Amino acid sequence: MAKRPGAVALVAGALFALSAPTAVAGQESSAPVSGGRADWTPAAGGVSLDVTAPAAPTASGGGSFPALGGTADPRTGAAEVTLGGVARLGEPGRRPLVLAGLRLRLTGEEGALYARTVVDGRARELALAEVAEAEPAVRATGVTWTGLRASLTEEGAALLSDWGGGGFTAGDAFGAFDVTVGTGQGESPVPQASTSAEAEEPPASAPPDKAEDEGSGPAAVVARPVLAAGAEQTVTGAGFAPGAVVLVAIDGDTRYQAVADAEGRFARAFPVYANAAEGEHTVVLTAVGGEQAVAEVRFSVTVGPNSLAP
């Protein structure tokens, strides 16, 4: 994110999308948000982005922020979504600018990004940026907005200028983000993230067979039945309804959300934490909305070097 006089490029995929968990006023067709994410990919430059849990870093160097609650109206494109995690903007020689309480509000015609931060020694919420909306893609179980672009407000420009020593003005580009939310009856927040590590070994087991998809309902496999703590795992799901929003839980912790493709399949990579306990771990895939299809798969963590099961 290069800073330059009168202009800032903070290009991104889903930025600290933010919003309150209250319904959009007057929208009777609003549905509770039941999981989702906002993925932000910053542009190369002097300002770096870091995130804290339950948000997670993405392969592109950005962050993926889980939707913790709110409402969405597929008919009008209005939404209010509360995001989990904290964004930390960094610049050499400066303390990070911490942005918490991330919220995204869309009215169907315009929108705004909000965050809480410390200004003059006090925590306060401010509108960081205005959002130019895009036409949402509506599915039976959720809504997706792609390429939402934000520009700094007066407040946002002042905040970044005070922190970064000037160079930010209202109207400067502040990012573009993609937001996906489920509108079914979700049970728990959905931290979603892409991970930056690359899988080092080939899959140890084949993805679910298409014939199995059609006859036995949802199925799940992992790429590595046995791996070391600190490595990356990938779970592949199949047999879900096309376009279904699927929650991915590891050991009972709902971390991510994925969207099934036209064949009812998806794959999600995730890190196995370095402090993960040795032994068996479980991945559960749960479809959001309608009949809650569920698939489960297990894998083992070792304390030795990464290896596949013999």
PEGIZI-V786227 format. One line per field, one symbol per residue. psi: psi as a letter, one per 30 degrees, with the letter a starting at -180 (. if undefined). burial: I if it has 9 or more other C-alpha atoms within 8 Angstrom, else O. A space follows every 10 residues. Layout:
psi: ???
burial: ???
//
This chain:
psi: jkklkfkkjh klcjliklll hllkkgjfgk kkkhlaljkk jllkafklkl llkglkllff galjkkjfaa lkjfefgklj kkkllkkjkl kkglkkjkja hkkkkkfffl llkllklkkh gkklkljell kjllkljklf gakkkkhkkl kkleeeeeee eeeghlfklk fkkglklkkk kkgailflli kklklflkkf llkfkllkke eeeffgaklk llejfkllkf aklkkkklgl kkgkkkkjkj hfjjelklkk afggllkkkl kjkfgkkkak lkkkkkkkkb kikkkklllk klfalkllk.
burial: IIIOOOIIII IIIIIIIIII IOIIOOOOOI IIIIIIIIII IIIOOIIIII IIOIIIIIIO IIIIIIIIII IIIIOOIIII IIIIIIIIII IOOOOOOIII IIIIIIIIOI IIIIIIIIOO OOOOOIIIII IIIOOIOOOO IIIIIIIIII IIIOIIIIII IOOIOOIIII OIIIIIIIII IIIIIIOOII IIIIIIOOOO OOOIIOOIOO OIIOOOIIII IIIIIIIIII IIIIIIIIII OIIIIIIIII OOOIIIIIII IOIIIIIIII IIOOOIOIOO IIIIIIIIIO OOIIIIIIII IIOOOIOIOO
//
